[in-house]
């Protein structure tokens, strides 16, 4: 009997202390939670589809379960039961250690994203030409001629850099030396595309004009992108064109203008960029130096996978394979047609089969991001030239084979085994910072094996950060993070906000872009200033609308606003307008946006969609009172206890982002208690309080 007693005591001592007389979290979870979240937290369709993964502590989980779970039966799992469930799910599948155990790391085979394909193709062709140099000069260089007879130019009488092409000379002339009877102008320079997408262009004139953009024939008349040369009776006419451009690159631009014995003279070169409006091409996107052409793949691609919140080349489909094949055919046809321009080979070399074969070797090496081994040389190049008597047919076959090879389309397949060598590091750097291929400087460093140490890699990164392609990628990140492109139409009720038109919206977008660029790229860059800075970039039009000191000149300038009215992106008028109704503010839209995008809160889909219908509320209520009434149900407040305080803190800003102190003729109340992830109540009375909370967060 005594032996049995000691055995029982020993077994009891070996058991975990909290297993004695404690509730079983696994069993409680199975009864109350698994029907919505799945047996292993994997999610359940039409219930709660997102998996239960996160980084909350057990204590934080326990408090949340005690207060809010399960839905509509919040008192079923409380106190020690809630803590038991929290401990179980944290150890079983929720916490980082559990995630690593349940989902062991594996190597994913990723293809190029659509943008990476286009950028890589452009980089590959550009690597054989003169690299682009983007200067800080702006405008287009114009040469002005007097005209004696139709189409007969005399010597140039004036050369100058014009800031933009927006001229209405009426019955006059551009300058004193110009002959009123007839004159012509030739502009040359480059267009700087701020982002990737489809651009529309328009030439408007009373006279005759030719517009050439990204022309592989230079300023040859036959390669005009927009031909507005034929005009009769001196009437104002316009011609348009569309072109897909890659952001972060320059495109050679030529514009010719001609008038002879006509009463009126005018010329206007306009564009409509992605998410933009028709306007004269702004000075900041024009450069007087002419860069080399860019090879742009225009073939349509199926959308990339965005299931993780960003573009990934995770999906391989028949449609994607077909798209890359068609793109490869188009690229090769382009290369063969313009081989004298894009290959770097002179006329004698282009007739020499051995020189063409060497070019094919180099083409494959740059596409694969590393030197070819003997087997690859034979497979991708030599065998093609040995099987064909016509070297141009062999070159065509070789380039098609390279551009459709997994070594080009799946960069990971071209990496070395084991510890990454310098070529692998060069490839990863180029894809990460530029979405493209290594340039010649990076390839030289790889060839010399100078990408081994942290110092060597850091030096290359610092150099690459100065490239416009890096800035273009960063701008794309912020457009995605801030959901800047989700809504095209931000216009408001014209009776309530008559001055808030499409022109003002475009100015706001550019203001936000300048603000982000200034914070990210300034010498004193500090990410917290994205939330805390009280400046806005304003031009005269914005300054007038937002009742700020008007900056001198017509360009955007950094303007400090009084007090703590503004707080970085949280109170930027573009985002406030984006997350508002057409006739009023929307604390819900603003609260959801900031809770998810800035505060990093996970919000469940609403149990039932309830539309906000302003006409159903007492017209004397403020917007805060209406939202409070709409979301007062317990099922709503599980999320709106987070959403509402965030949205209410911005009620001092109207639907267009203008500061105000009253709503519906009553003082605005912005004070609320915000519930943190740890269930802590935090007093918030303004956007500045919210910004300080986010900027001081460790997560």
NORUR-V776062 format. One record per residue. N is the residue number from 0. RES is the residue in one small letter. BURIAL is I if it has 9 or more other C-alpha atoms within 8 Angstrom, else O. Layout:
BEGIN
n:N res:RES burial:BURIAL
n:N res:RES burial:BURIAL
END
This chain:
BEGIN
n:0 res:x burial:O
n:1 res:x burial:O
n:2 res:x burial:O
n:3 res:x burial:O
n:4 res:x burial:O
n:5 res:x burial:O
n:6 res:x burial:O
n:7 res:x burial:O
n:8 res:x burial:O
n:9 res:x burial:O
n:10 res:x burial:O
n:11 res:x burial:O
n:12 res:x burial:O
n:13 res:x burial:O
n:14 res:x burial:O
n:15 res:x burial:O
n:16 res:x burial:O
n:17 res:x burial:O
n:18 res:x burial:O
n:19 res:x burial:O
n:20 res:x burial:O
n:21 res:x burial:O
n:22 res:x burial:I
n:23 res:x burial:I
n:24 res:x burial:I
n:25 res:x burial:I
n:26 res:x burial:O
n:27 res:x burial:I
n:28 res:x burial:I
n:29 res:x burial:I
n:30 res:x burial:O
n:31 res:x burial:I
n:32 res:x burial:I
n:33 res:x burial:I
n:34 res:x burial:I
n:35 res:x burial:I
n:36 res:x burial:I
n:37 res:x burial:I
n:38 res:x burial:O
n:39 res:x burial:O
n:40 res:x burial:I
n:41 res:x burial:I
n:42 res:x burial:I
n:43 res:x burial:I
n:44 res:x burial:O
n:45 res:x burial:O
n:46 res:x burial:O
n:47 res:x burial:I
n:48 res:x burial:I
n:49 res:x burial:O
n:50 res:x burial:O
n:51 res:x burial:I
n:52 res:x burial:I
n:53 res:x burial:O
n:54 res:x burial:O
n:55 res:x burial:O
n:56 res:x burial:O
n:57 res:x burial:I
n:58 res:x burial:I
n:59 res:x burial:I
n:60 res:x burial:I
n:61 res:x burial:I
n:62 res:x burial:I
n:63 res:x burial:I
n:64 res:x burial:I
n:65 res:x burial:I
n:66 res:x burial:I
n:67 res:x burial:I
n:68 res:x burial:I
n:69 res:x burial:I
n:70 res:x burial:O
n:71 res:x burial:O
n:72 res:x burial:O
n:73 res:x burial:I
n:74 res:x burial:O
n:75 res:x burial:O
n:76 res:x burial:I
n:77 res:x burial:I
n:78 res:x burial:O
n:79 res:x burial:O
n:80 res:x burial:I
n:81 res:x burial:I
n:82 res:x burial:I
n:83 res:x burial:I
n:84 res:x burial:I
n:85 res:x burial:I
n:86 res:x burial:I
n:87 res:x burial:I
n:88 res:x burial:I
n:89 res:x burial:I
n:90 res:x burial:I
n:91 res:x burial:I
n:92 res:x burial:I
n:93 res:x burial:I
n:94 res:x burial:I
n:95 res:x burial:I
n:96 res:x burial:O
n:97 res:x burial:I
n:98 res:x burial:I
n:99 res:x burial:I
n:100 res:x burial:O
n:101 res:x burial:O
n:102 res:x burial:O
n:103 res:x burial:O
n:104 res:x burial:O
n:105 res:x burial:O
n:106 res:x burial:O
n:107 res:x burial:O
n:108 res:x burial:O
n:109 res:x burial:I
n:110 res:x burial:I
n:111 res:x burial:I
n:112 res:x burial:I
n:113 res:x burial:I
n:114 res:x burial:O
n:115 res:x burial:I
n:116 res:x burial:I
n:117 res:x burial:I
n:118 res:x burial:I
n:119 res:x burial:I
n:120 res:x burial:I
n:121 res:x burial:I
n:122 res:x burial:I
n:123 res:x burial:I
n:124 res:x burial:I
n:125 res:x burial:I
n:126 res:x burial:I
n:127 res:x burial:I
n:128 res:x burial:I
n:129 res:x burial:O
n:130 res:x burial:O
n:131 res:x burial:O
n:132 res:x burial:O
n:133 res:x burial:O
n:134 res:x burial:O
n:135 res:x burial:O
n:136 res:x burial:O
n:137 res:x burial:I
n:138 res:x burial:I
n:139 res:x burial:I
n:140 res:x burial:I
n:141 res:x burial:I
n:142 res:x burial:I
n:143 res:x burial:I
n:144 res:x burial:I
n:145 res:x burial:I
n:146 res:x burial:I
n:147 res:x burial:O
n:148 res:x burial:O
n:149 res:x burial:O
n:150 res:x burial:O
n:151 res:x burial:O
n:152 res:x burial:I
n:153 res:x burial:O
n:154 res:x burial:O
n:155 res:x burial:I
n:156 res:x burial:I
n:157 res:x burial:O
n:158 res:x burial:I
n:159 res:x burial:O
n:160 res:x burial:I
n:161 res:x burial:I
n:162 res:x burial:I
n:163 res:x burial:I
n:164 res:x burial:I
n:165 res:x burial:O
n:166 res:x burial:O
n:167 res:x burial:O
n:168 res:x burial:I
n:169 res:x burial:I
n:170 res:x burial:O
n:171 res:x burial:O
n:172 res:x burial:I
n:173 res:x burial:O
n:174 res:x burial:O
n:175 res:x burial:O
n:176 res:x burial:O
n:177 res:x burial:I
n:178 res:x burial:I
n:179 res:x burial:O
n:180 res:x burial:O
n:181 res:x burial:I
n:182 res:x burial:I
n:183 res:x burial:I
n:184 res:x burial:I
n:185 res:x burial:I
n:186 res:x burial:I
n:187 res:x burial:I
n:188 res:x burial:I
n:189 res:x burial:I
n:190 res:x burial:I
n:191 res:x burial:I
n:192 res:x burial:I
n:193 res:x burial:I
n:194 res:x burial:I
n:195 res:x burial:I
n:196 res:x burial:I
n:197 res:x burial:I
n:198 res:x burial:I
n:199 res:x burial:I
n:200 res:x burial:I
n:201 res:x burial:I
n:202 res:x burial:I
n:203 res:x burial:I
n:204 res:x burial:I
n:205 res:x burial:I
n:206 res:x burial:I
n:207 res:x burial:I
n:208 res:x burial:I
n:209 res:x burial:I
n:210 res:x burial:I
n:211 res:x burial:I
n:212 res:x burial:I
n:213 res:x burial:I
n:214 res:x burial:I
n:215 res:x burial:O
n:216 res:x burial:O
n:217 res:x burial:O
n:218 res:x burial:I
n:219 res:x burial:O
n:220 res:x burial:O
n:221 res:x burial:O
n:222 res:x burial:I
n:223 res:x burial:I
n:224 res:x burial:I
n:225 res:x burial:I
n:226 res:x burial:I
n:227 res:x burial:I
n:228 res:x burial:O
n:229 res:x burial:O
n:230 res:x burial:I
n:231 res:x burial:O
n:232 res:x burial:O
n:233 res:x burial:I
n:234 res:x burial:O
n:235 res:x burial:O
n:236 res:x burial:O
n:237 res:x burial:I
n:238 res:x burial:I
n:239 res:x burial:I
n:240 res:x burial:I
n:241 res:x burial:O
n:242 res:x burial:O
n:243 res:x burial:I
n:244 res:x burial:I
n:245 res:x burial:I
n:246 res:x burial:I
n:247 res:x burial:I
n:248 res:x burial:I
n:249 res:x burial:I
n:250 res:x burial:I
n:251 res:x burial:I
n:252 res:x burial:I
n:253 res:x burial:I
n:254 res:x burial:I
n:255 res:x burial:I
n:256 res:x burial:I
n:257 res:x burial:I
n:258 res:x burial:I
n:259 res:x burial:I
n:260 res:x burial:O
n:261 res:x burial:I
n:262 res:x burial:O
n:263 res:x burial:I
n:264 res:x burial:I
n:265 res:x burial:I
n:266 res:x burial:I
n:267 res:x burial:I
n:268 res:x burial:I
n:269 res:x burial:I
n:270 res:x burial:I
n:271 res:x burial:I
n:272 res:x burial:I
n:273 res:x burial:I
n:274 res:x burial:O
n:275 res:x burial:O
n:276 res:x burial:I
n:277 res:x burial:O
n:278 res:x burial:O
n:279 res:x burial:I
n:280 res:x burial:I
n:281 res:x burial:O
n:282 res:x burial:I
n:283 res:x burial:O
n:284 res:x burial:I
n:285 res:x burial:I
n:286 res:x burial:I
n:287 res:x burial:I
n:288 res:x burial:I
n:289 res:x burial:I
n:290 res:x burial:I
n:291 res:x burial:I
n:292 res:x burial:I
n:293 res:x burial:I
n:294 res:x burial:O
n:295 res:x burial:I
n:296 res:x burial:I
n:297 res:x burial:O
n:298 res:x burial:O
n:299 res:x burial:O
n:300 res:x burial:I
n:301 res:x burial:O
n:302 res:x burial:O
n:303 res:x burial:I
n:304 res:x burial:I
n:305 res:x burial:O
n:306 res:x burial:O
n:307 res:x burial:O
n:308 res:x burial:O
n:309 res:x burial:O
n:310 res:x burial:I
n:311 res:x burial:I
n:312 res:x burial:I
n:313 res:x burial:I
n:314 res:x burial:O
n:315 res:x burial:O
n:316 res:x burial:O
n:317 res:x burial:O
n:318 res:x burial:O
n:319 res:x burial:I
n:320 res:x burial:I
n:321 res:x burial:O
n:322 res:x burial:I
n:323 res:x burial:I
n:324 res:x burial:I
n:325 res:x burial:I
n:326 res:x burial:I
n:327 res:x burial:I
n:328 res:x burial:I
n:329 res:x burial:I
n:330 res:x burial:I
n:331 res:x burial:I
n:332 res:x burial:O
n:333 res:x burial:O
n:334 res:x burial:I
n:335 res:x burial:I
n:336 res:x burial:O
n:337 res:x burial:I
n:338 res:x burial:I
n:339 res:x burial:I
n:340 res:x burial:O
n:341 res:x burial:I
n:342 res:x burial:I
n:343 res:x burial:O
n:344 res:x burial:I
n:345 res:x burial:O
n:346 res:x burial:O
n:347 res:x burial:O
n:348 res:x burial:I
n:349 res:x burial:I
n:350 res:x burial:O
n:351 res:x burial:O
n:352 res:x burial:O
n:353 res:x burial:O
n:354 res:x burial:I
n:355 res:x burial:I
n:356 res:x burial:I
n:357 res:x burial:O
n:358 res:x burial:I
n:359 res:x burial:I
n:360 res:x burial:I
n:361 res:x burial:O
n:362 res:x burial:I
n:363 res:x burial:I
n:364 res:x burial:I
n:365 res:x burial:I
n:366 res:x burial:I
n:367 res:x burial:I
n:368 res:x burial:I
n:369 res:x burial:O
n:370 res:x burial:O
n:371 res:x burial:I
n:372 res:x burial:O
n:373 res:x burial:O
n:374 res:x burial:O
n:375 res:x burial:I
n:376 res:x burial:I
n:377 res:x burial:I
n:378 res:x burial:I
n:379 res:x burial:I
n:380 res:x burial:I
n:381 res:x burial:I
n:382 res:x burial:I
n:383 res:x burial:I
n:384 res:x burial:I
n:385 res:x burial:O
n:386 res:x burial:O
n:387 res:x burial:I
n:388 res:x burial:O
n:389 res:x burial:O
n:390 res:x burial:I
n:391 res:x burial:O
n:392 res:x burial:O
n:393 res:x burial:I
n:394 res:x burial:I
n:395 res:x burial:I
n:396 res:x burial:I
n:397 res:x burial:I
n:398 res:x burial:I
n:399 res:x burial:I
n:400 res:x burial:I
n:401 res:x burial:I
n:402 res:x burial:I
n:403 res:x burial:I
n:404 res:x burial:O
n:405 res:x burial:O
n:406 res:x burial:I
n:407 res:x burial:I
n:408 res:x burial:I
n:409 res:x burial:I
n:410 res:x burial:I
n:411 res:x burial:O
n:412 res:x burial:O
n:413 res:x burial:I
n:414 res:x burial:I
n:415 res:x burial:O
n:416 res:x burial:O
n:417 res:x burial:O
n:418 res:x burial:O
n:419 res:x burial:I
n:420 res:x burial:I
n:421 res:x burial:I
n:422 res:x burial:I
n:423 res:x burial:I
n:424 res:x burial:I
n:425 res:x burial:I
n:426 res:x burial:I
n:427 res:x burial:O
n:428 res:x burial:I
n:429 res:x burial:I
n:430 res:x burial:I
n:431 res:x burial:O
n:432 res:x burial:I
n:433 res:x burial:I
n:434 res:x burial:I
n:435 res:x burial:I
n:436 res:x burial:I
n:437 res:x burial:I
n:438 res:x burial:I
n:439 res:x burial:O
n:440 res:x burial:O
n:441 res:x burial:I
n:442 res:x burial:I
n:443 res:x burial:O
n:444 res:x burial:I
n:445 res:x burial:I
n:446 res:x burial:I
n:447 res:x burial:O
n:448 res:x burial:I
n:449 res:x burial:I
n:450 res:x burial:I
n:451 res:x burial:I
n:452 res:x burial:O
n:453 res:x burial:O
n:454 res:x burial:O
n:455 res:x burial:I
n:456 res:x burial:I
n:457 res:x burial:O
n:458 res:x burial:O
n:459 res:x burial:I
n:460 res:x burial:I
n:461 res:x burial:O
n:462 res:x burial:O
n:463 res:x burial:I
n:464 res:x burial:I
n:465 res:x burial:O
n:466 res:x burial:O
n:467 res:x burial:I
n:468 res:x burial:I
n:469 res:x burial:I
n:470 res:x burial:I
n:471 res:x burial:I
n:472 res:x burial:I
n:473 res:x burial:O
n:474 res:x burial:I
n:475 res:x burial:I
n:476 res:x burial:O
n:477 res:x burial:I
n:478 res:x burial:I
n:479 res:x burial:I
n:480 res:x burial:O
n:481 res:x burial:O
n:482 res:x burial:O
n:483 res:x burial:I
n:484 res:x burial:O
n:485 res:x burial:O
n:486 res:x burial:O
n:487 res:x burial:O
n:488 res:x burial:O
n:489 res:x burial:I
n:490 res:x burial:I
n:491 res:x burial:I
n:492 res:x burial:I
n:493 res:x burial:O
n:494 res:x burial:O
n:495 res:x burial:O
n:496 res:x burial:O
n:497 res:x burial:O
n:498 res:x burial:O
n:499 res:x burial:I
n:500 res:x burial:I
n:501 res:x burial:I
n:502 res:x burial:O
n:503 res:x burial:I
n:504 res:x burial:I
n:505 res:x burial:I
n:506 res:x burial:I
n:507 res:x burial:I
n:508 res:x burial:I
n:509 res:x burial:O
n:510 res:x burial:I
n:511 res:x burial:I
n:512 res:x burial:I
n:513 res:x burial:I
n:514 res:x burial:I
n:515 res:x burial:I
n:516 res:x burial:I
n:517 res:x burial:O
n:518 res:x burial:I
n:519 res:x burial:I
n:520 res:x burial:O
n:521 res:x burial:O
n:522 res:x burial:O
n:523 res:x burial:O
n:524 res:x burial:O
n:525 res:x burial:O
n:526 res:x burial:O
n:527 res:x burial:O
n:528 res:x burial:I
n:529 res:x burial:I
n:530 res:x burial:I
n:531 res:x burial:I
n:532 res:x burial:I
n:533 res:x burial:I
n:534 res:x burial:I
n:535 res:x burial:I
n:536 res:x burial:I
n:537 res:x burial:I
n:538 res:x burial:I
n:539 res:x burial:I
n:540 res:x burial:O
n:541 res:x burial:I
n:542 res:x burial:I
n:543 res:x burial:I
n:544 res:x burial:O
n:545 res:x burial:O
n:546 res:x burial:O
n:547 res:x burial:I
n:548 res:x burial:O
n:549 res:x burial:I
n:550 res:x burial:I
n:551 res:x burial:O
n:552 res:x burial:O
n:553 res:x burial:O
n:554 res:x burial:O
n:555 res:x burial:I
n:556 res:x burial:O
n:557 res:x burial:O
n:558 res:x burial:I
n:559 res:x burial:O
n:560 res:x burial:I
n:561 res:x burial:O
n:562 res:x burial:O
n:563 res:x burial:O
n:564 res:x burial:I
n:565 res:x burial:I
n:566 res:x burial:I
n:567 res:x burial:I
n:568 res:x burial:I
n:569 res:x burial:I
n:570 res:x burial:I
n:571 res:x burial:I
n:572 res:x burial:I
n:573 res:x burial:I
n:574 res:x burial:I
n:575 res:x burial:I
n:576 res:x burial:I
n:577 res:x burial:I
n:578 res:x burial:I
n:579 res:x burial:I
n:580 res:x burial:I
n:581 res:x burial:I
n:582 res:x burial:O
n:583 res:x burial:O
n:584 res:x burial:I
n:585 res:x burial:I
n:586 res:x burial:I
n:587 res:x burial:I
n:588 res:x burial:I
n:589 res:x burial:I
n:590 res:x burial:I
n:591 res:x burial:I
n:592 res:x burial:I
n:593 res:x burial:I
n:594 res:x burial:I
n:595 res:x burial:I
n:596 res:x burial:I
n:597 res:x burial:O
n:598 res:x burial:O
n:599 res:x burial:O
n:600 res:x burial:O
n:601 res:x burial:O
n:602 res:x burial:O
n:603 res:x burial:O
n:604 res:x burial:O
n:605 res:x burial:O
n:606 res:x burial:O
n:607 res:x burial:O
n:608 res:x burial:O
n:609 res:x burial:O
n:610 res:x burial:O
n:611 res:x burial:O
n:612 res:x burial:O
n:613 res:x burial:O
n:614 res:x burial:O
n:615 res:x burial:O
n:616 res:x burial:O
n:617 res:x burial:O
n:618 res:x burial:O
n:619 res:x burial:O
n:620 res:x burial:I
n:621 res:x burial:I
n:622 res:x burial:I
n:623 res:x burial:I
n:624 res:x burial:O
n:625 res:x burial:I
n:626 res:x burial:I
n:627 res:x burial:I
n:628 res:x burial:O
n:629 res:x burial:O
n:630 res:x burial:I
n:631 res:x burial:O
n:632 res:x burial:O
n:633 res:x burial:O
n:634 res:x burial:O
n:635 res:x burial:I
n:636 res:x burial:I
n:637 res:x burial:I
n:638 res:x burial:I
n:639 res:x burial:I
n:640 res:x burial:I
n:641 res:x burial:I
n:642 res:x burial:I
n:643 res:x burial:I
n:644 res:x burial:I
n:645 res:x burial:I
n:646 res:x burial:I
n:647 res:x burial:I
n:648 res:x burial:I
n:649 res:x burial:I
n:650 res:x burial:I
n:651 res:x burial:I
n:652 res:x burial:I
n:653 res:x burial:I
n:654 res:x burial:I
n:655 res:x burial:I
n:656 res:x burial:I
n:657 res:x burial:I
n:658 res:x burial:I
n:659 res:x burial:O
n:660 res:x burial:O
n:661 res:x burial:I
n:662 res:x burial:I
n:663 res:x burial:O
n:664 res:x burial:O
n:665 res:x burial:O
n:666 res:x burial:O
n:667 res:x burial:I
n:668 res:x burial:O
n:669 res:x burial:I
n:670 res:x burial:I
n:671 res:x burial:I
n:672 res:x burial:I
n:673 res:x burial:I
n:674 res:x burial:I
n:675 res:x burial:I
n:676 res:x burial:O
n:677 res:x burial:I
n:678 res:x burial:I
n:679 res:x burial:O
n:680 res:x burial:O
n:681 res:x burial:O
n:682 res:x burial:O
n:683 res:x burial:I
n:684 res:x burial:I
n:685 res:x burial:I
n:686 res:x burial:I
n:687 res:x burial:I
n:688 res:x burial:I
n:689 res:x burial:I
n:690 res:x burial:I
n:691 res:x burial:I
n:692 res:x burial:O
n:693 res:x burial:I
n:694 res:x burial:I
n:695 res:x burial:O
n:696 res:x burial:O
n:697 res:x burial:O
n:698 res:x burial:O
END
